[in-house]
């Protein structure tokens, strides 16, 4: 089964006086592959713009926007219609024996490919992150899937989701100290904790479908904006999704756009502007995702029996 969805992402910048703009980098277009496909997409701006597409070092789709005219308002509207094939449950992918317990044993080839995602990215000067991480593997608690589940559950249950307009992602130790954060903070905390246990992890930026937006009863935390979660590489299962904000590991709610070693690599829209510091007023982001319908799985059983002869 697959889901057909419409997505709209509108970012608005407002300024007191007309300002000029440098090149902006937009990462909105979902990655394609076995997880889904793009049916149509567009990027529109309220002022003249030249758009160039490229792939970054991790094969993420990146649009480079070049503006020629000054303006007091910049509006970037991205729309996509896509088909989402969903994320299978981890139980559908038996782990290799070398991945069933911590530490996971990566092959030499895997280690070369994954090393950048295994090395911790952030400092832990007071050791608080390491201390918090170690409690999940104390004693004989070394089953891989159990540890992953416990860490995800702990982040979800012990922290308070706190949306904020300030750009950037908190240091994991700061998130533990504040006991609150955004989806990006939750994901970054889980990634840096798991890297200290030897896991290969990457940051995922994307969108969160919430059936409540289509009149359903289930409400998701962090919907109506971009979303972030974790992918962990497990031999035998590959890259598996873990969303500590909503405790999601499978289904049709997570729509992946881009992957990264750290959150700063996949900011949805970034760029520069030139004017007086006091000219900047505000930024608004509005994201909406609506499910248009579902397509049943293809039935490969032939309608007419095939008869063969020697």
C-alpha positions in Angstrom: 0.0 0.0 0.0 1.1 3.6 -0.7 -0.2 7.0 0.2 -0.6 10.0 -2.2 -0.1 13.3 -0.5 0.0 17.1 -1.2 2.5 19.2 0.7 2.9 23.0 0.9 5.7 24.7 2.7 5.7 28.6 2.8 8.5 30.6 4.4 8.1 34.4 4.8 10.7 36.9 5.8 9.7 40.5 6.6 11.9 43.6 6.8 11.3 47.2 7.8 13.0 48.6 4.7 13.9 47.0 1.3 17.0 44.7 1.6 19.0 42.8 -1.0 19.5 39.0 -0.8 22.4 36.7 -1.3 22.0 33.2 -2.6 19.6 31.0 -0.6 19.9 27.3 -0.2 16.6 25.4 -0.1 16.3 21.7 0.9 12.6 20.9 0.5 12.4 18.2 -2.2 12.0 14.7 -0.7 14.5 12.0 -1.6 13.1 9.4 -3.9 13.9 5.6 -4.0 12.2 2.7 -2.4 10.5 5.0 0.1 8.5 7.1 -2.4 8.4 9.0 -5.6 7.7 12.6 -6.6 4.7 13.1 -8.9 5.1 16.9 -9.3 6.8 19.8 -7.5 7.4 23.6 -7.8 9.2 26.5 -6.1 7.7 29.9 -6.3 9.0 33.3 -5.0 7.3 36.7 -4.7 10.3 38.4 -6.4 12.3 37.4 -9.5 14.5 34.4 -8.8 16.8 32.2 -10.8 16.7 28.6 -9.5 19.5 26.0 -9.9 19.3 22.4 -8.7 22.2 20.3 -7.4 22.9 17.3 -5.2 25.1 17.7 -2.1 27.7 15.2 -0.9 25.0 13.0 0.6 22.8 13.1 -2.6 20.2 15.4 -1.0 18.2 17.6 -3.5 19.3 21.2 -3.0 17.8 24.3 -4.8 20.0 27.4 -5.1 17.9 30.6 -5.3 19.4 33.8 -6.7 17.5 37.0 -6.3 18.1 40.2 -8.3 15.6 42.7 -6.8 15.5 44.2 -3.3 12.3 43.8 -1.3 10.7 44.3 2.1 9.3 40.8 2.0 10.6 37.5 0.7 8.2 34.6 0.3 9.3 31.2 -0.8 6.6 28.7 -1.5 7.3 25.0 -2.2 4.7 22.5 -3.3 5.0 18.8 -4.0 2.6 15.9 -4.8 4.2 12.6 -4.0 3.6 8.9 -3.3 4.9 7.6 0.0 5.5 3.8 0.3 5.8 3.9 4.1 8.5 2.7 6.5 8.4 -1.1 7.2 8.6 -2.2 10.9 12.0 -3.2 12.2 10.6 -6.6 13.0 10.4 -7.2 9.2 14.2 -7.1 9.0 16.0 -9.8 11.1 19.3 -8.4 12.3 22.6 -10.1 11.5 23.9 -11.9 14.6 26.7 -9.3 14.9 24.1 -6.6 15.3 21.9 -8.3 17.9 23.9 -7.0 20.9 25.8 -3.9 21.8 28.4 -3.1 20.6 27.3 -3.7 17.0 30.1 -5.1 14.9 30.5 -3.4 11.6 32.6 -5.0 8.8 35.7 -3.1 7.6 33.9 -2.0 4.5 30.9 -0.8 6.5 33.3 1.0 8.9 34.9 2.9 6.1 31.5 4.0 4.7 29.9 4.7 8.1 32.8 6.2 10.1 31.7 9.8 9.6 28.3 8.8 11.1 29.9 6.9 14.0 32.2 9.6 15.4 30.5 11.9 17.9 30.2 15.5 16.6 29.6 17.4 19.8 31.8 17.9 22.8 30.7 16.6 26.2 32.9 18.7 28.6 31.2 17.8 31.8 30.5 14.2 30.9 26.8 14.5 31.4 25.8 13.1 28.0 28.1 10.1 28.4 26.8 9.4 31.9 23.2 9.6 30.7 23.9 7.2 27.9 25.7 4.6 29.9 22.7 3.9 32.1 20.9 2.3 29.2 23.5 -0.4 28.9 24.2 -1.1 32.6 24.4 -4.7 33.6 23.2 -7.1 31.0 21.0 -4.6 29.1 22.8 -5.1 25.8 20.1 -6.2 23.4 20.4 -3.8 20.5 16.7 -3.2 19.8 15.9 -3.0 23.5 18.5 -0.3 24.0 17.3 1.7 21.0 13.7 1.5 22.3 14.6 2.5 25.8 16.6 5.5 24.7 13.8 6.7 22.4 11.2 6.1 25.1 13.3 8.0 27.7 13.7 11.1 25.5 10.0 11.0 24.7 8.8 10.6 28.4 11.4 12.6 30.3 11.6 15.7 28.1 9.0 18.4 27.4 8.5 19.4 23.7 9.1 23.1 23.4 8.7 24.7 20.0 10.8 27.8 19.4 11.4 30.3 16.6 15.1 30.6 17.2 17.1 28.8 14.5 19.6 26.2 15.3 19.8 23.0 17.4 20.7 22.8 21.1 23.8 20.9 22.3 22.6 17.5 23.6 24.0 18.3 27.1 22.0 21.5 27.1 18.8 19.6 26.1 19.4 17.2 29.1 19.9 20.2 31.4 16.8 22.0 30.2 14.7 18.8 29.9 13.0 20.3 26.9 13.6 20.9 23.2 12.2 20.7 19.7 12.1 17.7 17.4 15.6 18.6 16.1 16.9 18.7 19.7 15.3 15.3 20.5 16.8 13.7 17.4 20.3 15.3 17.9 20.4 14.1 21.6 19.5 10.5 20.5 22.1 10.6 17.7 25.0 11.8 19.8 24.1 9.3 22.6 24.0 6.4 20.2 27.3 7.4 18.6 28.9 7.1 22.0 27.7 3.5 22.0 29.3 2.8 18.7 26.2 3.1 16.4 26.3 4.7 13.0 23.5 7.4 13.1 22.4 10.2 10.8 20.1 13.2 11.2 17.0 13.2 9.0 15.1 16.3 8.0 11.6 16.0 6.6 7.9 16.3 7.2 5.4 14.8 9.6 2.0 13.8 8.4 -0.7 14.3 11.1 -4.1 12.7 10.4 -5.7 15.3 12.6 -5.0 17.8 9.8 -7.4 15.8 7.7 -10.1 15.5 10.4 -8.7 12.4 12.1 -8.4 11.9 15.8 -4.6 11.2 16.2 -2.5 14.3 16.9 1.2 14.3 16.3 3.8 16.4 18.2 5.6 18.8 15.8 3.2 18.7 12.9 2.6 21.9 10.9 6.3 22.4 10.5 9.4 20.6 9.2 10.3 17.6 11.3 13.5 15.7 12.4 14.3 12.2 13.4 17.1 9.6 13.5 18.3 6.8 11.3 20.4 4.1 12.8 22.4 1.6 10.6 21.8 -2.0 11.7 23.5 -4.8 9.8 20.8 -7.0 8.3 18.2 -4.2 8.5 20.0 -1.2 7.0 19.1 2.4 7.9 16.1 2.2 10.4 14.0 5.2 11.5 13.5 6.3 15.1 11.5 9.4 15.9 11.9 10.2 19.6 9.4 13.0 19.4 6.5 10.8 18.6 7.9 7.3 19.3 7.5 6.3 15.6 9.6 3.6 13.9 7.4 2.6 11.1 4.3 3.7 9.1 3.3 6.5 6.7 3.8 9.6 8.9 7.5 10.4 8.3 8.3 11.8 4.9 12.1 12.0 4.5 13.7 15.0 2.7 17.4 14.9 3.5 20.0 13.2 5.6 23.1 14.6 7.3 25.9 14.1 9.7 24.7 17.0 11.8 21.6 19.3 11.8 23.4 22.3 10.4 23.9 20.6 7.0 20.1 20.3 6.2 18.5 23.6 7.3 15.3 23.8 5.1 16.0 27.4 3.9 19.1 29.4 4.6 20.8 32.4 3.0 22.0 35.9 3.6 20.5 39.4 3.3 22.1 42.9 3.2 20.7 45.9 5.0 20.7 47.4 8.5 20.5 45.1 11.5 17.3 46.7 12.7 15.6 46.1 9.3 14.8 42.5 10.1 11.3 42.0 11.6 10.2 38.4 11.6 10.1 35.0 9.9 7.0 32.8 9.5 6.9 29.2 8.5 3.7 27.4 7.5 3.6 23.7 6.5 0.6 21.7 5.5 0.3 18.0 4.4 -2.9 16.4 3.2 -3.5 12.8 2.2 -5.3 12.5 -1.1 -5.8 8.8 -1.1 -4.3 5.3 -0.8 -3.2 2.9 -3.4 -3.4 -0.9 -2.6 -0.4 -3.1 -3.1 0.1 -4.5 -6.6 -1.2 -8.0 -6.9 1.3 -10.0 -8.9 -0.9 -13.1 -9.0 -1.9 -13.7 -12.7 -5.6 -13.4 -13.4 -5.4 -16.3 -15.9 -3.4 -19.4 -15.1 -0.3 -19.7 -17.2 0.1 -23.1 -18.8 3.5 -24.3 -19.9 4.5 -27.3 -21.9 7.7 -29.1 -22.5 
